[in-house]
Each structure stands twice: as structure tokens, then as C-alpha cells.
Amino acid sequence: MRCDILTLFPQAVEPYLAVGILGKAVASGIVDVRVHDLRRWAINRYGQVDDEIYGGGPGMAILAPVAVAAVEELAGGDRVRVVLPDPRGRIFTQEVAKELAFQERLIFLCGRYEGFDARVAQILQADEVSIGDYVVSGGELPALVILDAVLRQVRGVVGDPQSVVQDSFTLGLLDFPVYTRPRHFRGLAVPDVLLSGNHEAIRRYRLRESLRLTLQRRPELLQRYLPHLPPEVQRLALEMAEELGLHNLLAADRG
């Protein structure tokens, strides 16, 4: 899989791609991630990439000829998915990450200032994606969030595939809590079941904890995914909802 990132600030992106799981995946050639300075496609020798907004108002917008020329040159006639991080876009979820992971080529367009001329998204048929209902100073952080989640779905990027299976949201549930040494710390102890060696008991404990956290913190996830979960998980979800006094929340959803 190849991913290109177009940004006015390559130095803000490159360090993250050199460390951790993504750094190893890039270094080993499992994925090909390239960062490009949008100023390479500036419209004049002064390096201009933006201009004032028609109709007035504060800030500048990145010029359509700059962004479109950059994407078309990088695409080289190939079929690519252009991802444009934007708070007005569709909400990024684990499902969207899986969807994007099936693409052979992704090009991320990182905006700054007041964003891109509106014609950029239209011409490039960009997939506008939001990582949440808030605004940050540029598209670099959202692009890295999206890229990280997407590349975790690519075979070989994460050393233990089971880690991806157990990620929060993968099954519509929040991940269960984990513990390590020491066994006792400031009055808090590791749950005995995790030290029992009983793998089935541990599995059920972790499942119940995932359900408990999801019900307490993100009940809308269970409302959405409950009909698609295995019968055992559905049964435990209803039991846990009863314990927490949230039975009506799921019972209503099941009709």
C-alpha cells in the first residue's frame, strides 16, 4: 500500500513516520509512505500557494491549481483515493479505517489557514473525513490519526494480528483494561482472575469488562452493534446492562 501526504509543513509529519509500529512498517517496506511539500507546486517563483478569500473575511485559502496539480502529478494517472481531513466531513470510525485499508493508493491533503478552495474537493472527488467535532490548526494531525488507524489494518504492520482484533471498536466494544507488574500498587490490586491461569475465565472476564465500559461510557455503540454480535456477547450484554440498571437501554433497541 502506498500513501502520500501533501502538506505545507513536512517537518511536522515526518518524525511520526519514523518511530513505533509505523516506522518499522515503513522501514521494512510493508507500506510506502511519502511526504511532499505543497510548495513544490507553487504558482510563482515566490512560492505562493494561497490567496485571499473571495467575498472577504479573515484568513487565506490554499489555491485550487496548487492542490490539484500536486495530486494529479503524484497520482500519475493511477486510480487513487484522496483523503481531505476536514471538520465538515464524514466522521472517522473503525469501519472507515477498514474501508480505506483496502485502497491501493491514498493521498492525504493537509489544509492550513482557512483550508482549500472548495473546488479542490469537487475536482478531485476527495473523501472529506473528520476526526471529531472540533478544529485544529491544520490537517497534519488528523491525517496522521487516520493514517495510523488505517495502516494498523494492513497485514504485517502490527506484529501480533490479535492486537488488532482486540482493539477498541473492532467488535463494536471498548477494549478491556490491562494490567502489569507490580500486582499491588497504591492500594489497587490486579484482579485475581487474571492470575488464575484459567484462560476461559480470563476471556469471559475481559469480555464482561469490555461490555461494562462500553455500557458506561459509549452505550450508543452497543445499541448500534448489538444485533450483529455473537449470541454469547448479546446475552452477556443484557446481563451486564441489568446489573448496571441500564437494561431498558438495550431492551428497547431489541424491540
Summary of the structure (lengths in Angstrom):
residues: 255
radius of gyration: 22.5
end to end distance: 43.1
largest distance: 69.0
contacts: 720
relative contact order: 0.12
helix: 46%
strand: 17%
